Amino acid sequence: MRFIITALIFVMVAGSFQSCVSKKKFDELQAAKTATDQALAETQSQVKTLGEEKDALAAEMASEKARLNGELSSLRTDMTAQIAQVNEKLNMTEAELKAIKDEINGMFAAYTDSGLTMEERDGRLYLVTEEPVNFRNSSSSLNRDQRNAIDAMAEKLKANPAIKVLVEGHTDNKQFAADAGTDNWDLSYARAKSVANRLIRKGVDASQITIAGHGDTMPAGDNATKEGREANRRTSLTPNPDLGGLLKAAGGN
C-alpha cells in the first residue's frame, strides 16, 4: 500500500514538472511569434511606404518628362521659325545676286584699270606700288625714291578719279626721341599724312584720300629683328570704295 501511494506521488510530481516545462516553452514560442508578427508588420509598412514613394516619384518623372517635351517642342518650333527667317534672307534671287556682283565689279574696275597692283594680305586688299613707302627710324620724311613712287601713283589716281584710297601709317614698337606729348600713334599718323600731302601736292583730289595711323598695332615684320622693324616703319594704301550701292543692293539701311 505504501508503495502504491509513493508511486502515485511520484507520478503527480512528474506530471506537474512536465506541465511547467511545456508552459515555459509555449510562452517563449508565443513571444517569438509576437516579435515576428511585429517585424512583419513593420516590413509591410516599409514596403507600403516605398511603394507610395515609388508611385510619387514615377508621377513626378512623368510630369517632368511632359514639361521637357513641351519645352523641346517649343524650342523646335522657335528654331524652325528662325531657320525659316534665315533661309528667307539667304534665298536671294538670281537677279539680286547679279546686282551685287555687278556692284562689286564696278567698284574695283577702276583699280584694275589704273595700273596699280592689288594684293590680298591677311584678308585685306592693298594697292601696291613698285617702290614700298618705308621710313627711317623716328621719321615721317619721304626720300627721293619714295617721292618718285608716290608721284607715279598720283598720276594714276588723277587719271582715275573714281579710285578712293585709305593711306595707313605704321611704326615699329620702339620709342623714339621726339617732342614731349607725341608717341608712335602720332608718328604713324604723320607718316600717312606725309604720303597724303604729297599726293595732293601732285594734283590728286583730297576727296579721294583718307588717312589713318595705327601706331605699332599692325606689324608686318618681327619687331625683334632689324629687318622686321624696318618693314614696320611704313605706309600702306588700301582701296576705300563707296559701299553705299553694295549695301543698298543687299537690302541694308
Salt bridges, closest charged atoms under 4 A:
ASP27 OD2 - LYS23 NZ 3.45
ASP37 OD2 - LYS33 NZ 2.97
GLU64 OE2 - ARG67 NH2 2.38
GLU71 OE2 - ARG67 NH1 2.48
ASP102 OD2 - LYS98 NZ 2.99
GLU119 OE1 - ARG121 NH2 3.02
ASP151 OD1 - ARG198 NE 2.89
GLU155 OE2 - LYS158 NZ 3.08
GLU168 OE2 - ARG124 NH2 2.78
GLU168 OE2 - HIS214 NE2 3.16
ASP172 OD2 - ARG233 NH1 2.92
